[in-house]
């Protein structure tokens, strides 16, 4: 009996057997065209776990009847790569499938590069990380980048049914009956991770005794037990984590309270209170800002309460903060105004500080004309009077562009416009 895992046994041997990823392997798509042309280019396949990156890489090589060597950038040494090169020289060409390619160190990389340049090796690197963030440019520039998408529920169902019926590599020689609600649970709780779904099926078959009709009946209860650790796929140290954080803030900014709560839920399931706290505080000042300035202290209080409580109770103050932020009026005028001022400064547009604003707290300042014409605002009605504050070279610059996004900023806009009018 084959002792290899079901997910390994069911790997496709031709691109026509690949499930999903139609945008790459469908009729007329790029990888399909490569196989038809009989020419495979070096590439990086990236995407979430269980989407079939290694399987696709292997299938591409086999589709062209090329020798395929599977290595791992972390666990395999430079010596293993040297052996692969020698084998490639003997066979004329080889497809090197390199898992965890983002972990390739400089020594291994420098060894591989000339063999990629000569086309002795066709590298297909596989990674769950975003290659633009994690792959060394020397490798990235020599490879095409292709993103694999999470598999749909129907894709996973198709793979499960294929694994149950396949007589050579699956369970086709057994009488397996999987109830409809159990099949649905396997295909949904795996979150598009085909490996997780097939591992769950394998565990279910191995742990379920045959009934009196010599059938292995997989019920919903069995499916739930076998998939309980796969109900959520989110590594808080992985690249996908940053996508969730990005979607979290953008949902708040877009005033979609339901999406905001959904992504908060994902972050809670990942157990990353630190990232939630940081992103909430920055979102409050970046996206809500002057439209609701009291949101800042309230969110900080909610974050401190959450940190003191810890999970699971931390979700309660966090939920209150999220609902307020998502439904609050939005304004980014304050930090945008500062960014505009910083841009001037960095571009050399600073200018000389007006003499009446310069420091006078030293002997001889008056003789230098420092502060002589300064008007102390508190000596005037309303604690304000007209005088120049910006340097001469930028005295007419306006950084702050007020909006009427809430009562507070509307009032500030009125004050700002009144001051500008008086200055004119």
C-alpha positions, 0 to 999 in steps of 0.5 A: 500500500502506498504510504505517501499522503493522499495530497501527494499521491493526487498531484497532477502529472499534466496541466490538464489535471490541474484544478482551478487556476484557469487564469494561468492554465486555461485554454489560451492562457500563458502557462498553457501556451508555454506547454503548447510551444514546448518552451518553459521559462523560469518563474515564481509561483506565489499564493496562499498555502494549498493552492497547488504551487508545487503541484503545478510546477511539477505538472509543467515539467512533466507536461513537457517530458522534462526531468524534474528535481524538487528541492527546498531552499531551506532544508536542502544544501548547496551540495544538493543543488550541485548534484541537480546541476550535474544531473541536468548536464547529463540529461541536457536540461532540467526543471528545478522546483524550489519550494520556499524560494524566498528563503534562498540564501546568497550562496545558493543564489549565486551558484544557481544564477549562471545555470539559469542564464544558460538555460541548463536549469529552468527554475520554478520557485514556489512561495507563499510570500509576495515576491516583490517583498521577499524575493531577491531582485537578482532572482526575481528579474530572471523569472516571470511572476505568476500569482495563484488564487485561492481555490473555490469551494467547487474546486475543492469539492472536485478534488475531493471527489477525484481523490475518493474515486481514483483507483490508482492513487486515491480511494477508488478501490474502497467503498467511500460514502461522504455525506453531502453536508460533510463534503460541504464542510470539508470544502468550506472549512479548508478556506481554499487550502486543497492540501488541508481538505485532502488531509482531512479526508485522509484522516476521516477514511483512516479513522472511520471503520467500515459498516456492515455493508463494507462502506466507510461513511463519512458524516458531518460529525467526522468531517468537523472532527477531522477539520477542526484545526483548519477552520481558519487559515491565517498566519500572523507572520505571513504575507497574507496577514498584511493583506488583512491589515490593509483590508481592515483599514480600508474597510474602516476608511470606506465606512463599511462597518460589516467588512471592518468587523469581518477583518477584525474577526480575522485578526482576532482569530490570528491572535494578533492584538498588537497589530490590531492596536497599532492599526486602530490608533493610526487609522483613527488619526489618519482617516477620521482625524478632525472630523471626529477628534474625540475618536482618538482618546476613545479608541486609545481607551478601547485599545488599553482596555483590550490589552488589559483584558486580553482575548477573548474579552478584548473583542468587546471594547474593540468592537465598540471602537470599530463600529464608531470608526467605520460610521464616523465622518472621515477627514485626512486634512490634518496629516495631508497639510503636514505632508505638504509642509514637509514636501516644501521643506525637503525641496528646499522651500524653507526661507528665512524666519521673519525677524519679529518671530526670532528668539529674543531670550539673550542679550543683544537680540534687540540690537540685531532686530530680533522680535522688535515688531512682534505682536503678542496676540493676547493683547488683542481682541479675540487673542488674534491680530494680523502679522506674518508668520511664514518666511517671505519666500513662502508667505502665501502658501496654504497647506491646510485644506479644510473640509466640512466632514463633521461639526468640529472641522466645520467650525475650524473651517469657519475660523480658518477662512475668517483668518485668511480673509482678515489677512487679505 
